[in-house]
């Protein structure tokens, strides 16, 4: 996982792959204030953005997830939430088998989960097999607008 801020990520740009840099440039150069919820292709099914809006929920009510095919870049456009993070671990307990069509596996229990506050301007890069739990309440319930850029790991 990599955490940074869209306004101050020069160090990350030096070390990231060109494909991830391209996705971050998309985030930097797109006016999300006028974009509705939905899926927006960048490079077909290899790189695409999902604009999402939702209200945060209590951590215990939110499933943890991991992916196999895609890297997630989760950018907080507005609102704040708590983001859970853990490495995949044999002690983690799956609640659902891997769904290849949705590229997601859910867990009912994860070991050593960290809680990270996520505020506007921040982005999180989750690589395949890194467990994350987005959308959790940070303080009080709040409406979030988030952009998730999905990058096929085959491009890296």
C-alpha positions as CSV (number, residue, x, y, z in Angstrom):
1,X,0.0,0.0,0.0
2,X,1.1,3.5,-0.7
3,X,-0.6,6.6,0.9
4,X,-0.1,10.1,-0.4
5,X,-1.8,13.4,-1.2
6,X,-2.7,14.4,-4.8
7,X,-1.2,17.9,-4.2
8,X,2.2,16.6,-2.8
9,X,3.3,13.4,-4.4
10,X,6.5,14.2,-6.2
11,X,8.4,11.5,-4.3
12,X,5.9,8.8,-5.3
13,X,6.0,9.9,-8.9
14,X,9.7,9.2,-9.0
15,X,9.3,5.6,-7.9
16,X,5.9,4.5,-9.4
17,X,5.5,2.7,-12.7
18,X,4.5,4.8,-15.7
19,X,1.0,3.2,-15.7
20,X,0.3,4.2,-12.1
21,X,1.6,7.7,-12.8
22,X,-0.8,7.9,-15.8
23,X,-3.7,7.0,-13.4
24,X,-2.6,9.6,-10.9
25,X,-2.4,12.2,-13.7
26,X,-6.0,11.3,-14.6
27,X,-7.0,12.0,-11.1
28,X,-5.1,15.3,-11.0
29,X,-6.5,16.5,-14.3
30,X,-10.1,15.5,-14.0
31,X,-12.9,17.7,-12.6
32,X,-14.8,15.2,-10.5
33,X,-17.2,17.9,-9.1
34,X,-19.2,17.6,-12.4
35,X,-19.0,13.8,-12.7
36,X,-21.9,11.6,-11.7
37,X,-21.6,8.2,-10.2
38,X,-20.5,5.6,-12.7
39,X,-17.8,3.8,-14.6
40,X,-15.5,5.8,-16.9
41,X,-13.1,4.0,-19.3
42,X,-9.6,5.3,-19.5
43,X,-8.0,2.4,-21.4
44,X,-10.9,0.0,-21.8
45,X,-11.0,-2.7,-19.2
46,X,-7.3,-2.3,-18.5
47,X,-7.6,1.1,-16.8
48,X,-10.9,2.6,-15.7
49,X,-12.3,4.9,-13.1
50,X,-15.3,4.5,-10.9
51,X,-16.9,7.6,-9.4
52,X,-18.8,6.6,-6.2
53,X,-20.8,8.4,-3.6
54,X,-21.9,6.8,-0.3
55,X,-22.4,7.4,3.4
56,X,-19.8,5.9,5.7
57,X,-20.9,3.0,7.9
58,X,-19.6,1.5,11.2
59,X,-16.4,-0.6,10.7
60,X,-18.0,-3.8,12.0
61,X,-20.7,-3.5,9.3
62,X,-18.2,-3.1,6.5
63,X,-16.6,-6.1,4.7
64,X,-12.9,-6.2,4.1
65,X,-11.8,-7.0,0.6
66,X,-8.9,-7.8,-1.6
67,X,-8.4,-8.2,-5.3
68,X,-6.3,-10.4,-7.6
69,X,-6.4,-8.8,-11.0
70,X,-6.5,-5.1,-10.4
71,X,-4.6,-2.4,-8.5
72,X,-6.9,0.0,-6.7
73,X,-6.1,3.7,-6.5
74,X,-8.7,5.2,-4.1
75,X,-8.9,9.0,-4.1
76,X,-10.9,10.8,-1.6
77,X,-12.6,13.7,-3.4
78,X,-14.8,14.9,-0.6
79,X,-15.7,13.8,2.9
80,X,-13.6,11.7,5.3
81,X,-13.6,8.1,6.3
82,X,-11.6,5.5,8.1
83,X,-9.7,3.1,5.9
84,X,-8.7,-0.3,7.2
85,X,-5.6,-2.1,5.9
86,X,-4.0,-5.5,6.5
87,X,-1.8,-7.8,4.6
88,X,-3.3,-11.0,3.4
89,X,-2.5,-13.7,6.0
90,X,-3.3,-17.4,6.4
91,X,-5.0,-16.5,9.7
92,X,-7.5,-14.2,7.8
93,X,-10.9,-15.8,7.5
94,X,-12.8,-15.6,4.2
95,X,-16.5,-14.8,4.3
96,X,-16.9,-15.4,0.6
97,X,-14.8,-17.2,-2.0
98,X,-13.0,-15.2,-4.6
99,X,-15.5,-13.8,-7.3
100,X,-13.5,-13.7,-10.5
101,X,-16.1,-11.6,-12.4
102,X,-16.0,-8.9,-9.7
103,X,-12.3,-9.5,-8.8
104,X,-13.1,-9.4,-5.1
105,X,-12.6,-11.7,-2.1
106,X,-14.2,-10.8,1.2
107,X,-13.0,-11.6,4.7
108,X,-14.9,-11.8,8.0
109,X,-11.8,-11.6,10.1
110,X,-8.4,-10.2,9.3
111,X,-5.2,-10.1,11.5
112,X,-3.4,-6.9,12.4
113,X,-5.7,-4.5,10.7
114,X,-4.6,-0.9,10.8
115,X,-7.1,2.1,10.8
116,X,-6.0,5.0,8.7
117,X,-7.9,8.3,8.5
118,X,-8.7,9.3,4.9
119,X,-9.3,13.0,4.1
120,X,-10.0,14.9,0.9
121,X,-6.9,14.9,-1.4
122,X,-5.5,11.7,-0.1
123,X,-5.1,8.6,-2.3
124,X,-4.4,5.0,-1.4
125,X,-2.8,2.5,-3.7
126,X,-3.8,-1.0,-2.9
127,X,-1.9,-3.8,-4.7
128,X,-3.5,-7.2,-5.4
129,X,-3.8,-9.3,-2.2
130,X,-3.6,-6.2,0.1
131,X,-6.7,-6.3,2.3
132,X,-8.6,-3.1,2.7
133,X,-11.8,-1.9,4.3
134,X,-12.9,1.5,2.9
135,X,-16.0,3.5,3.8
136,X,-15.9,3.3,7.6
137,X,-17.1,6.0,9.9
138,X,-14.4,8.4,11.1
139,X,-16.0,10.3,14.0
140,X,-19.5,10.7,12.5
141,X,-21.3,9.3,9.5
142,X,-20.5,11.3,6.5
143,X,-21.2,11.4,2.8
144,X,-18.2,10.6,0.7
145,X,-17.3,11.1,-3.0
146,X,-14.5,8.8,-4.0
147,X,-12.8,7.9,-7.2
148,X,-11.4,4.4,-7.6
149,X,-9.1,3.9,-10.5
150,X,-8.6,0.3,-11.4
151,X,-5.4,-0.8,-13.2
152,X,-5.0,-4.3,-14.5
153,X,-1.9,-5.8,-12.9
154,X,-0.9,-7.1,-16.3
155,X,0.1,-3.6,-17.3
156,X,2.7,-3.4,-14.6
